[in-house]
Amino acid sequence: MKLSESHSSLSSLCRAVEIRLRFVDALAGLNLPIVMLPDFESLPESKDSATVRDTPFAYQRREKRIIVNGDLFPSLASDVCEAALAHEIAHALYHRSPIVIKDPQFSIALDEEIVADLLVCRWGFLDELNKERFQSYGAKYCNILKLWRQEDVFAREMTIWHQQHLAGIL
Ligand SMILES: [Zn+2]
């Protein structure tokens, strides 16, 4: 996998993530532009979702690139950035060939966001991912993340979590 960053301030992050992911066969041959933008305010995606504006990284399907929020990036810890970048790379992989993981009880396919986090765990970024997810999704989500090695248990627990999250219970 090759990451081509638009700005030298992203180089150490991109090289660190390339090295950590060099053994992931599914990523072989993937070439991804990593483009720094001043902020995400003017993105069309920001019109639909207020959370896009406050997110540090995003994957753009049509452009097949990862964008970096220049407004937020400098204030983030480097390990949190590595996990966040790995998460966007997981989205890129998902859009190249969808990864379907189903809840063993009701055969509901896991949400793309959760599949991306599962891949990030498989790629060895659990601790770094937890740091951010603890803030955004809370302890319960992080406890389920720790179950990533047991795919069926993970899928069952995440399906319940996701439904409660959508219902506003969590
Ligand atoms: Zn995502």
Backbone and ligand atoms as CSV (ligand in chain L), in Angstrom:
chain,resi,resn,atom,element,x,y,z
A,1,MET,N,N,0.843,-1.192,0.000
A,1,MET,CA,C,0.000,0.000,0.000
A,1,MET,C,C,0.880,1.244,0.000
A,2,LYS,N,N,0.448,2.218,-0.783
A,2,LYS,CA,C,1.209,3.459,-0.850
A,2,LYS,C,C,0.275,4.625,-0.534
A,3,LEU,N,N,0.694,5.461,0.419
A,3,LEU,CA,C,-0.063,6.673,0.727
A,3,LEU,C,C,0.692,7.859,0.125
A,4,SER,N,N,-0.017,8.682,-0.627
A,4,SER,CA,C,0.631,9.849,-1.247
A,4,SER,C,C,0.065,11.111,-0.634
A,5,GLU,N,N,0.831,11.695,0.284
A,5,GLU,CA,C,0.322,12.831,1.042
A,5,GLU,C,C,0.556,14.156,0.311
A,6,SER,N,N,-0.378,15.091,0.531
A,6,SER,CA,C,-0.326,16.383,-0.164
A,6,SER,C,C,0.593,17.368,0.552
A,7,HIS,N,N,0.944,17.057,1.788
A,7,HIS,CA,C,1.678,18.038,2.589
A,7,HIS,C,C,2.708,17.316,3.445
A,8,SER,N,N,3.896,17.913,3.567
A,8,SER,CA,C,4.991,17.237,4.282
A,8,SER,C,C,4.687,17.016,5.764
A,9,SER,N,N,3.761,17.799,6.322
A,9,SER,CA,C,3.435,17.602,7.740
A,9,SER,C,C,2.719,16.265,7.973
A,10,LEU,N,N,2.269,15.626,6.867
A,10,LEU,CA,C,1.596,14.331,6.995
A,10,LEU,C,C,2.549,13.162,6.773
A,11,SER,N,N,3.788,13.457,6.392
A,11,SER,CA,C,4.688,12.387,5.949
A,11,SER,C,C,5.019,11.382,7.050
A,12,SER,N,N,5.331,11.867,8.254
A,12,SER,CA,C,5.726,10.902,9.292
A,12,SER,C,C,4.538,10.013,9.660
A,13,LEU,N,N,3.349,10.573,9.697
A,13,LEU,CA,C,2.149,9.779,9.964
A,13,LEU,C,C,1.945,8.730,8.870
A,14,CYS,N,N,2.026,9.160,7.606
A,14,CYS,CA,C,1.785,8.230,6.487
A,14,CYS,C,C,2.812,7.100,6.474
A,15,ARG,N,N,4.093,7.437,6.709
A,15,ARG,CA,C,5.122,6.382,6.694
A,15,ARG,C,C,4.891,5.406,7.851
A,16,ALA,N,N,4.534,5.927,9.024
A,16,ALA,CA,C,4.322,5.059,10.188
A,16,ALA,C,C,3.183,4.072,9.912
A,17,VAL,N,N,2.107,4.565,9.290
A,17,VAL,CA,C,0.950,3.703,9.028
A,17,VAL,C,C,1.281,2.709,7.907
A,18,GLU,N,N,1.995,3.155,6.887
A,18,GLU,CA,C,2.415,2.218,5.817
A,18,GLU,C,C,3.228,1.062,6.403
A,19,ILE,N,N,4.133,1.398,7.315
A,19,ILE,CA,C,4.984,0.348,7.899
A,19,ILE,C,C,4.140,-0.611,8.731
A,20,ARG,N,N,3.232,-0.061,9.524
A,20,ARG,CA,C,2.405,-0.925,10.380
A,20,ARG,C,C,1.475,-1.819,9.566
A,21,LEU,N,N,1.112,-1.382,8.364
A,21,LEU,CA,C,0.148,-2.160,7.564
A,21,LEU,C,C,0.817,-2.958,6.446
A,22,ARG,N,N,2.143,-3.017,6.452
A,22,ARG,CA,C,2.816,-3.645,5.301
A,22,ARG,C,C,2.536,-5.139,5.191
A,23,PHE,N,N,2.100,-5.764,6.270
A,23,PHE,CA,C,1.837,-7.208,6.217
A,23,PHE,C,C,0.377,-7.523,5.875
A,24,VAL,N,N,-0.443,-6.515,5.658
A,24,VAL,CA,C,-1.861,-6.778,5.376
A,24,VAL,C,C,-2.036,-7.030,3.870
A,25,ASP,N,N,-2.224,-8.301,3.524
A,25,ASP,CA,C,-2.299,-8.690,2.110
A,25,ASP,C,C,-3.422,-7.975,1.359
A,26,ALA,N,N,-4.562,-7.802,2.027
A,26,ALA,CA,C,-5.725,-7.204,1.355
A,26,ALA,C,C,-5.441,-5.776,0.877
A,27,LEU,N,N,-4.428,-5.137,1.459
A,27,LEU,CA,C,-4.126,-3.749,1.097
A,27,LEU,C,C,-3.069,-3.639,-0.006
A,28,ALA,N,N,-2.530,-4.788,-0.406
A,28,ALA,CA,C,-1.464,-4.762,-1.416
A,28,ALA,C,C,-1.970,-4.085,-2.690
A,29,GLY,N,N,-1.176,-3.199,-3.228
A,29,GLY,CA,C,-1.533,-2.533,-4.486
A,29,GLY,C,C,-2.431,-1.323,-4.312
A,30,LEU,N,N,-2.893,-1.076,-3.101
A,30,LEU,CA,C,-3.761,0.091,-2.876
A,30,LEU,C,C,-2.914,1.359,-2.855
A,31,ASN,N,N,-3.360,2.351,-3.626
A,31,ASN,CA,C,-2.648,3.616,-3.715
A,31,ASN,C,C,-3.618,4.717,-3.330
A,32,LEU,N,N,-3.355,5.403,-2.230
A,32,LEU,CA,C,-4.352,6.361,-1.733
A,32,LEU,C,C,-3.771,7.763,-1.576
A,33,PRO,N,N,-4.369,8.750,-2.223
A,33,PRO,CA,C,-3.984,10.129,-1.934
A,33,PRO,C,C,-4.488,10.538,-0.539
A,34,ILE,N,N,-3.639,11.228,0.208
A,34,ILE,CA,C,-4.020,11.767,1.524
A,34,ILE,C,C,-3.910,13.289,1.386
A,35,VAL,N,N,-5.065,13.955,1.377
A,35,VAL,CA,C,-5.084,15.364,1.002
A,35,VAL,C,C,-5.476,16.235,2.205
A,36,MET,N,N,-4.594,17.146,2.544
A,36,MET,CA,C,-4.864,18.084,3.646
A,36,MET,C,C,-5.739,19.226,3.139
A,37,LEU,N,N,-6.841,19.488,3.837
A,37,LEU,CA,C,-7.700,20.641,3.530
A,37,LEU,C,C,-7.634,21.602,4.727
A,38,PRO,N,N,-7.843,22.898,4.492
A,38,PRO,CA,C,-7.768,23.848,5.619
A,38,PRO,C,C,-8.749,23.486,6.733
A,39,ASP,N,N,-9.963,23.067,6.333
A,39,ASP,CA,C,-10.976,22.593,7.277
A,39,ASP,C,C,-12.022,21.831,6.471
A,40,PHE,N,N,-13.065,21.323,7.146
A,40,PHE,CA,C,-14.103,20.555,6.442
A,40,PHE,C,C,-15.399,21.363,6.271
A,41,GLU,N,N,-15.342,22.671,6.589
A,41,GLU,CA,C,-16.556,23.504,6.549
A,41,GLU,C,C,-17.236,23.509,5.188
A,42,SER,N,N,-16.437,23.593,4.122
A,42,SER,CA,C,-17.031,23.775,2.794
A,42,SER,C,C,-17.309,22.449,2.084
A,43,LEU,N,N,-17.079,21.330,2.754
A,43,LEU,CA,C,-17.339,20.043,2.111
A,43,LEU,C,C,-18.828,19.851,1.886
A,44,PRO,N,N,-19.214,19.281,0.746
A,44,PRO,CA,C,-20.649,18.994,0.556
A,44,PRO,C,C,-21.177,18.058,1.645
A,45,GLU,N,N,-20.314,17.141,2.113
A,45,GLU,CA,C,-20.722,16.196,3.163
A,45,GLU,C,C,-21.103,16.924,4.459
A,46,SER,N,N,-20.506,18.098,4.709
A,46,SER,CA,C,-20.782,18.843,5.944
A,46,SER,C,C,-22.206,19.390,5.979
A,47,LYS,N,N,-22.800,19.551,4.787
A,47,LYS,CA,C,-24.184,20.053,4.733
A,47,LYS,C,C,-25.147,19.012,5.301
A,48,ASP,N,N,-24.834,17.727,5.075
A,48,ASP,CA,C,-25.733,16.658,5.520
A,48,ASP,C,C,-25.494,16.260,6.977
A,49,SER,N,N,-24.297,16.455,7.434
A,49,SER,CA,C,-23.975,15.957,8.758
A,49,SER,C,C,-23.046,16.929,9.485
A,50,ALA,N,N,-23.524,17.414,10.623
A,50,ALA,CA,C,-22.729,18.369,11.405
A,50,ALA,C,C,-21.452,17.719,11.928
A,51,THR,N,N,-21.489,16.395,12.136
A,51,THR,CA,C,-20.318,15.734,12.718
A,51,THR,C,C,-19.136,15.703,11.752
A,52,VAL,N,N,-19.407,15.774,10.438
A,52,VAL,CA,C,-18.311,15.744,9.454
A,52,VAL,C,C,-17.349,16.899,9.693
A,53,ARG,N,N,-17.888,18.062,10.037
A,53,ARG,CA,C,-17.069,19.249,10.263
A,53,ARG,C,C,-16.043,19.041,11.375
A,54,ASP,N,N,-16.412,18.231,12.359
A,54,ASP,CA,C,-15.563,18.055,13.543
A,54,ASP,C,C,-14.751,16.770,13.509
A,55,THR,N,N,-14.713,16.121,12.361
A,55,THR,CA,C,-13.965,14.883,12.254
A,55,THR,C,C,-12.582,15.175,11.659
A,56,PRO,N,N,-11.545,14.516,12.158
A,56,PRO,CA,C,-10.193,14.863,11.683
A,56,PRO,C,C,-9.824,14.269,10.317
A,57,PHE,N,N,-10.396,13.095,10.000
A,57,PHE,CA,C,-10.081,12.422,8.730
A,57,PHE,C,C,-11.384,11.926,8.122
A,58,ALA,N,N,-11.423,11.822,6.788
A,58,ALA,CA,C,-12.602,11.238,6.141
A,58,ALA,C,C,-12.183,10.587,4.828
A,59,TYR,N,N,-12.927,9.553,4.444
A,59,TYR,CA,C,-12.691,8.922,3.144
A,59,TYR,C,C,-13.766,9.405,2.181
A,60,GLN,N,N,-13.344,9.889,1.010
A,60,GLN,CA,C,-14.302,10.322,-0.014
A,60,GLN,C,C,-14.379,9.259,-1.097
A,61,ARG,N,N,-15.557,8.630,-1.169
A,61,ARG,CA,C,-15.744,7.503,-2.084
A,61,ARG,C,C,-15.547,7.868,-3.536
A,62,ARG,N,N,-16.168,8.987,-3.956
A,62,ARG,CA,C,-16.124,9.332,-5.367
A,62,ARG,C,C,-14.696,9.656,-5.799
A,63,GLU,N,N,-14.012,10.413,-4.960
A,63,GLU,CA,C,-12.636,10.836,-5.291
A,63,GLU,C,C,-11.612,9.759,-4.956
A,64,LYS,N,N,-12.052,8.726,-4.220
A,64,LYS,CA,C,-11.150,7.656,-3.765
A,64,LYS,C,C,-9.905,8.225,-3.094
A,65,ARG,N,N,-10.155,9.089,-2.121
A,65,ARG,CA,C,-9.041,9.696,-1.399
A,65,ARG,C,C,-9.428,9.923,0.055
A,66,ILE,N,N,-8.393,10.077,0.888
A,66,ILE,CA,C,-8.618,10.408,2.294
A,66,ILE,C,C,-8.297,11.888,2.467
A,67,ILE,N,N,-9.189,12.603,3.135
A,67,ILE,CA,C,-8.940,14.021,3.393
A,67,ILE,C,C,-8.650,14.221,4.882
A,68,VAL,N,N,-7.808,15.205,5.141
A,68,VAL,CA,C,-7.371,15.496,6.507
A,68,VAL,C,C,-7.833,16.913,6.847
A,69,ASN,N,N,-8.434,17.051,8.011
A,69,ASN,CA,C,-8.945,18.333,8.467
A,69,ASN,C,C,-7.794,19.142,9.090
A,70,GLY,N,N,-7.284,20.098,8.333
A,70,GLY,CA,C,-6.126,20.883,8.768
A,70,GLY,C,C,-6.380,21.697,10.017
A,71,ASP,N,N,-7.650,21.909,10.325
A,71,ASP,CA,C,-8.040,22.658,11.504
A,71,ASP,C,C,-7.845,21.828,12.787
A,72,LEU,N,N,-8.024,20.518,12.667
A,72,LEU,CA,C,-7.979,19.639,13.848
A,72,LEU,C,C,-6.706,18.823,13.945
A,73,PHE,N,N,-6.166,18.437,12.783
A,73,PHE,CA,C,-5.040,17.507,12.747
A,73,PHE,C,C,-3.872,17.902,13.662
A,74,PRO,N,N,-3.435,19.176,13.662
A,74,PRO,CA,C,-2.248,19.501,14.460
A,74,PRO,C,C,-2.425,19.286,15.964
A,75,SER,N,N,-3.658,19.281,16.450
A,75,SER,CA,C,-3.864,19.175,17.899
A,75,SER,C,C,-4.021,17.726,18.376
A,76,LEU,N,N,-3.986,16.761,17.445
A,76,LEU,CA,C,-4.221,15.368,17.841
A,76,LEU,C,C,-2.928,14.622,18.128
A,77,ALA,N,N,-3.009,13.682,19.076
A,77,ALA,CA,C,-1.846,12.841,19.393
A,77,ALA,C,C,-1.539,11.945,18.194
A,78,SER,N,N,-0.246,11.661,17.983
A,78,SER,CA,C,0.133,10.927,16.776
A,78,SER,C,C,-0.433,9.505,16.768
A,79,ASP,N,N,-0.533,8.857,17.931
A,79,ASP,CA,C,-1.074,7.487,17.920
A,79,ASP,C,C,-2.570,7.475,17.595
A,80,VAL,N,N,-3.278,8.497,18.048
A,80,VAL,CA,C,-4.709,8.606,17.724
A,80,VAL,C,C,-4.870,8.841,16.215
A,81,CYS,N,N,-3.986,9.645,15.636
A,81,CYS,CA,C,-4.015,9.884,14.187
A,81,CYS,C,C,-3.739,8.599,13.406
A,82,GLU,N,N,-2.833,7.782,13.889
A,82,GLU,CA,C,-2.531,6.531,13.187
A,82,GLU,C,C,-3.766,5.633,13.130
A,83,ALA,N,N,-4.471,5.510,14.245
A,83,ALA,CA,C,-5.680,4.686,14.268
A,83,ALA,C,C,-6.769,5.293,13.386
A,84,ALA,N,N,-6.881,6.625,13.428
A,84,ALA,CA,C,-7.912,7.297,12.620
A,84,ALA,C,C,-7.618,7.135,11.128
A,85,LEU,N,N,-6.352,7.222,10.758
A,85,LEU,CA,C,-5.987,7.032,9.349
A,85,LEU,C,C,-6.231,5.581,8.927
A,86,ALA,N,N,-5.879,4.639,9.806
A,86,ALA,CA,C,-6.130,3.220,9.507
A,86,ALA,C,C,-7.624,2.975,9.298
A,87,HIS,N,N,-8.461,3.649,10.087
A,87,HIS,CA,C,-9.922,3.515,9.947
A,87,HIS,C,C,-10.378,3.984,8.558
A,88,GLU,N,N,-9.825,5.089,8.082
A,88,GLU,CA,C,-10.212,5.579,6.744
A,88,GLU,C,C,-9.685,4.645,5.648
A,89,ILE,N,N,-8.514,4.062,5.863
A,89,ILE,CA,C,-7.983,3.082,4.909
A,89,ILE,C,C,-8.919,1.861,4.860
A,90,ALA,N,N,-9.469,1.499,6.010
A,90,ALA,CA,C,-10.435,0.391,6.055
A,90,ALA,C,C,-11.671,0.731,5.214
A,91,HIS,N,N,-12.122,1.989,5.256
A,91,HIS,CA,C,-13.247,2.400,4.394
A,91,HIS,C,C,-12.870,2.238,2.922
A,92,ALA,N,N,-11.649,2.628,2.569
A,92,ALA,CA,C,-11.204,2.510,1.170
A,92,ALA,C,C,-11.230,1.046,0.734
A,93,LEU,N,N,-10.785,0.182,1.624
A,93,LEU,CA,C,-10.783,-1.255,1.322
A,93,LEU,C,C,-12.212,-1.767,1.171
A,94,TYR,N,N,-13.087,-1.322,2.044
A,94,TYR,CA,C,-14.502,-1.724,2.035
A,94,TYR,C,C,-15.152,-1.335,0.706
A,95,HIS,N,N,-14.788,-0.157,0.199
A,95,HIS,CA,C,-15.409,0.285,-1.050
A,95,HIS,C,C,-14.789,-0.360,-2.266
A,96,ARG,N,N,-13.611,-0.927,-2.100
A,96,ARG,CA,C,-13.025,-1.686,-3.202
A,96,ARG,C,C,-13.726,-3.043,-3.304
A,97,SER,N,N,-13.943,-3.667,-2.169
A,97,SER,CA,C,-14.684,-4.935,-2.138
A,97,SER,C,C,-15.361,-5.055,-0.782
A,98,PRO,N,N,-16.693,-4.891,-0.757
A,98,PRO,CA,C,-17.418,-4.853,0.521
A,98,PRO,C,C,-17.123,-6.075,1.399
A,99,ILE,N,N,-16.972,-5.812,2.673
A,99,ILE,CA,C,-16.664,-6.856,3.640
A,99,ILE,C,C,-17.937,-7.043,4.466
A,100,VAL,N,N,-18.570,-8.187,4.288
A,100,VAL,CA,C,-19.847,-8.408,4.964
A,100,VAL,C,C,-19.620,-9.314,6.176
A,101,ILE,N,N,-19.930,-8.775,7.350
A,101,ILE,CA,C,-19.843,-9.560,8.583
A,101,ILE,C,C,-21.225,-9.520,9.216
A,102,LYS,N,N,-21.787,-10.727,9.428
A,102,LYS,CA,C,-23.178,-10.766,9.879
A,102,LYS,C,C,-23.314,-11.182,11.335
A,103,ASP,N,N,-24.310,-10.556,11.958
A,103,ASP,CA,C,-24.710,-10.953,13.296
A,103,ASP,C,C,-25.162,-12.414,13.227
A,104,PRO,N,N,-24.584,-13.292,14.052
A,104,PRO,CA,C,-24.907,-14.716,13.948
A,104,PRO,C,C,-26.363,-15.034,14.280
A,105,GLN,N,N,-27.013,-14.181,15.046
A,105,GLN,CA,C,-28.386,-14.498,15.449
A,105,GLN,C,C,-29.421,-14.074,14.409
A,106,PHE,N,N,-29.312,-12.860,13.901
A,106,PHE,CA,C,-30.350,-12.362,12.994
A,106,PHE,C,C,-29.837,-12.083,11.587
A,107,SER,N,N,-28.573,-12.445,11.333
A,107,SER,CA,C,-28.004,-12.267,9.988
A,107,SER,C,C,-28.019,-10.825,9.495
A,108,ILE,N,N,-28.012,-9.882,10.425
A,108,ILE,CA,C,-27.949,-8.464,10.035
A,108,ILE,C,C,-26.481,-8.136,9.776
A,109,ALA,N,N,-26.216,-7.525,8.625
A,109,ALA,CA,C,-24.829,-7.165,8.313
A,109,ALA,C,C,-24.391,-6.001,9.201
A,110,LEU,N,N,-23.166,-6.073,9.690
A,110,LEU,CA,C,-22.634,-4.989,10.517
A,110,LEU,C,C,-22.509,-3.713,9.700
A,111,ASP,N,N,-22.755,-2.601,10.363
A,111,ASP,CA,C,-22.605,-1.276,9.776
A,111,ASP,C,C,-21.159,-1.071,9.305
A,112,GLU,N,N,-21.019,-0.351,8.193
A,112,GLU,CA,C,-19.675,-0.126,7.634
A,112,GLU,C,C,-18.703,0.480,8.653
A,113,GLU,N,N,-19.183,1.402,9.480
A,113,GLU,CA,C,-18.309,2.032,10.478
A,113,GLU,C,C,-17.731,0.995,11.449
A,114,ILE,N,N,-18.586,0.037,11.815
A,114,ILE,CA,C,-18.153,-0.982,12.778
A,114,ILE,C,C,-17.199,-1.971,12.106
A,115,VAL,N,N,-17.482,-2.307,10.844
A,115,VAL,CA,C,-16.566,-3.182,10.101
A,115,VAL,C,C,-15.190,-2.508,10.002
A,116,ALA,N,N,-15.192,-1.206,9.727
A,116,ALA,CA,C,-13.919,-0.477,9.629
A,116,ALA,C,C,-13.159,-0.549,10.958
A,117,ASP,N,N,-13.867,-0.392,12.075
A,117,ASP,CA,C,-13.200,-0.484,13.379
A,117,ASP,C,C,-12.684,-1.906,13.642
A,118,LEU,N,N,-13.442,-2.907,13.206
A,118,LEU,CA,C,-12.981,-4.291,13.372
A,118,LEU,C,C,-11.667,-4.508,12.612
A,119,LEU,N,N,-11.598,-4.000,11.382
A,119,LEU,CA,C,-10.361,-4.139,10.607
A,119,LEU,C,C,-9.203,-3.439,11.313
A,120,VAL,N,N,-9.466,-2.264,11.851
A,120,VAL,CA,C,-8.430,-1.499,12.559
A,120,VAL,C,C,-7.902,-2.312,13.756
A,121,CYS,N,N,-8.799,-3.008,14.444
A,121,CYS,CA,C,-8.378,-3.882,15.555
A,121,CYS,C,C,-7.532,-5.038,15.024
A,122,ARG,N,N,-7.982,-5.663,13.944
A,122,ARG,CA,C,-7.216,-6.778,13.366
A,122,ARG,C,C,-5.834,-6.325,12.915
A,123,TRP,N,N,-5.723,-5.087,12.533
A,123,TRP,CA,C,-4.446,-4.552,12.046
A,123,TRP,C,C,-3.546,-4.083,13.185
A,124,GLY,N,N,-4.009,-4.234,14.433
A,124,GLY,CA,C,-3.138,-3.964,15.572
A,124,GLY,C,C,-3.244,-2.576,16.184
A,125,PHE,N,N,-4.364,-1.889,15.946
A,125,PHE,CA,C,-4.495,-0.519,16.464
A,125,PHE,C,C,-5.531,-0.407,17.586
A,126,LEU,N,N,-5.841,-1.527,18.260
A,126,LEU,CA,C,-6.914,-1.503,19.264
A,126,LEU,C,C,-6.694,-0.420,20.332
A,127,ASP,N,N,-5.511,-0.369,20.912
A,127,ASP,CA,C,-5.274,0.578,22.016
A,127,ASP,C,C,-5.438,2.033,21.560
A,128,GLU,N,N,-4.889,2.312,20.390
A,128,GLU,CA,C,-4.959,3.684,19.871
A,128,GLU,C,C,-6.397,4.049,19.496
A,129,LEU,N,N,-7.116,3.085,18.941
A,129,LEU,CA,C,-8.512,3.323,18.560
A,129,LEU,C,C,-9.361,3.576,19.813
A,130,ASN,N,N,-9.115,2.762,20.842
A,130,ASN,CA,C,-9.851,2.895,22.098
A,130,ASN,C,C,-9.758,4.291,22.689
A,131,LYS,N,N,-8.579,4.897,22.577
A,131,LYS,CA,C,-8.378,6.236,23.136
A,131,LYS,C,C,-9.424,7.200,22.601
A,132,GLU,N,N,-9.665,7.147,21.284
A,132,GLU,CA,C,-10.635,8.057,20.680
A,132,GLU,C,C,-12.056,7.572,20.924
A,133,ARG,N,N,-12.287,6.269,20.737
A,133,ARG,CA,C,-13.659,5.744,20.843
A,133,ARG,C,C,-14.212,5.867,22.266
A,134,PHE,N,N,-13.325,5.831,23.247
A,134,PHE,CA,C,-13.788,6.001,24.628
A,134,PHE,C,C,-14.447,7.371,24.790
A,135,GLN,N,N,-13.845,8.385,24.143
A,135,GLN,CA,C,-14.401,9.740,24.191
A,135,GLN,C,C,-15.698,9.838,23.400
A,136,SER,N,N,-15.708,9.264,22.191
A,136,SER,CA,C,-16.847,9.496,21.296
A,136,SER,C,C,-17.990,8.505,21.517
A,137,TYR,N,N,-17.663,7.226,21.785
A,137,TYR,CA,C,-18.718,6.203,21.898
A,137,TYR,C,C,-18.868,5.633,23.311
A,138,GLY,N,N,-17.876,5.834,24.155
A,138,GLY,CA,C,-18.006,5.387,25.543
A,138,GLY,C,C,-17.422,4.010,25.835
A,139,ALA,N,N,-17.461,3.676,27.140
A,139,ALA,CA,C,-16.798,2.462,27.639
A,139,ALA,C,C,-17.430,1.181,27.082
A,140,LYS,N,N,-18.743,1.188,26.902
A,140,LYS,CA,C,-19.406,-0.040,26.456
A,140,LYS,C,C,-18.898,-0.440,25.066
A,141,TYR,N,N,-18.813,0.535,24.184
A,141,TYR,CA,C,-18.311,0.271,22.829
A,141,TYR,C,C,-16.879,-0.274,22.898
A,142,CYS,N,N,-16.064,0.333,23.753
A,142,CYS,CA,C,-14.657,-0.091,23.870
A,142,CYS,C,C,-14.548,-1.516,24.401
A,143,ASN,N,N,-15.451,-1.877,25.317
A,143,ASN,CA,C,-15.430,-3.251,25.838
A,143,ASN,C,C,-15.772,-4.257,24.740
A,144,ILE,N,N,-16.644,-3.881,23.824
A,144,ILE,CA,C,-16.979,-4.789,22.718
A,144,ILE,C,C,-15.814,-4.857,21.726
A,145,LEU,N,N,-15.163,-3.721,21.498
A,145,LEU,CA,C,-13.998,-3.722,20.591
A,145,LEU,C,C,-12.971,-4.777,21.008
A,146,LYS,N,N,-12.823,-4.929,22.325
A,146,LYS,CA,C,-11.828,-5.886,22.843
A,146,LYS,C,C,-12.150,-7.324,22.441
A,147,LEU,N,N,-13.377,-7.573,21.994
A,147,LEU,CA,C,-13.796,-8.930,21.605
A,147,LEU,C,C,-13.517,-9.214,20.129
A,148,TRP,N,N,-12.726,-8.365,19.468
A,148,TRP,CA,C,-12.568,-8.458,18.013
A,148,TRP,C,C,-12.081,-9.831,17.536
A,149,ARG,N,N,-11.356,-10.550,18.394
A,149,ARG,CA,C,-10.834,-11.860,17.952
A,149,ARG,C,C,-11.937,-12.899,17.801
A,150,GLN,N,N,-13.039,-12.728,18.554
A,150,GLN,CA,C,-14.161,-13.674,18.458
A,150,GLN,C,C,-15.232,-13.028,17.577
A,151,GLU,N,N,-15.131,-13.277,16.284
A,151,GLU,CA,C,-15.951,-12.518,15.334
A,151,GLU,C,C,-17.460,-12.626,15.599
A,152,ASP,N,N,-17.942,-13.836,15.926
A,152,ASP,CA,C,-19.378,-14.005,16.164
A,152,ASP,C,C,-19.849,-13.226,17.389
A,153,VAL,N,N,-19.079,-13.305,18.458
A,153,VAL,CA,C,-19.446,-12.591,19.686
A,153,VAL,C,C,-19.405,-11.086,19.420
A,154,PHE,N,N,-18.353,-10.662,18.745
A,154,PHE,CA,C,-18.194,-9.256,18.392
A,154,PHE,C,C,-19.398,-8.780,17.582
A,155,ALA,N,N,-19.764,-9.548,16.550
A,155,ALA,CA,C,-20.867,-9.152,15.663
A,155,ALA,C,C,-22.194,-9.085,16.420
A,156,ARG,N,N,-22.416,-10.048,17.327
A,156,ARG,CA,C,-23.661,-10.062,18.117
A,156,ARG,C,C,-23.732,-8.830,19.033
A,157,GLU,N,N,-22.654,-8.588,19.763
A,157,GLU,CA,C,-22.632,-7.476,20.719
A,157,GLU,C,C,-22.701,-6.117,20.006
A,158,MET,N,N,-22.004,-6.006,18.887
A,158,MET,CA,C,-22.013,-4.737,18.145
A,158,MET,C,C,-23.381,-4.467,17.521
A,159,THR,N,N,-24.068,-5.527,17.099
A,159,THR,CA,C,-25.412,-5.343,16.537
A,159,THR,C,C,-26.340,-4.768,17.605
A,160,ILE,N,N,-26.247,-5.324,18.812
A,160,ILE,CA,C,-27.082,-4.818,19.921
A,160,ILE,C,C,-26.687,-3.364,20.220
A,161,TRP,N,N,-25.382,-3.119,20.309
A,161,TRP,CA,C,-24.902,-1.758,20.607
A,161,TRP,C,C,-25.414,-0.766,19.561
A,162,HIS,N,N,-25.292,-1.164,18.284
A,162,HIS,CA,C,-25.652,-0.260,17.193
A,162,HIS,C,C,-27.145,0.073,17.223
A,163,GLN,N,N,-27.968,-0.936,17.495
A,163,GLN,CA,C,-29.415,-0.692,17.539
A,163,GLN,C,C,-29.773,0.229,18.703
A,164,GLN,N,N,-29.101,0.028,19.838
A,164,GLN,CA,C,-29.360,0.909,20.988
A,164,GLN,C,C,-28.859,2.324,20.709
A,165,HIS,N,N,-27.738,2.392,20.019
A,165,HIS,CA,C,-27.155,3.689,19.668
A,165,HIS,C,C,-28.108,4.450,18.733
A,166,LEU,N,N,-28.625,3.758,17.713
A,166,LEU,CA,C,-29.559,4.392,16.762
A,166,LEU,C,C,-30.844,4.811,17.483
A,167,ALA,N,N,-31.247,4.031,18.470
A,167,ALA,CA,C,-32.482,4.335,19.205
A,167,ALA,C,C,-32.260,5.456,20.231
A,168,GLY,N,N,-30.998,5.874,20.395
A,168,GLY,CA,C,-30.711,6.957,21.325
A,168,GLY,C,C,-30.608,6.500,22.770
A,169,ILE,N,N,-30.531,5.163,22.974
A,169,ILE,CA,C,-30.444,4.648,24.342
A,169,ILE,C,C,-29.018,4.834,24.865
A,170,LEU,N,N,-28.043,4.757,23.966
A,170,LEU,CA,C,-26.627,4.903,24.370
A,170,LEU,C,C,-26.121,6.271,23.982
L,1,ZN,ZN,ZN,-15.647,5.851,9.388
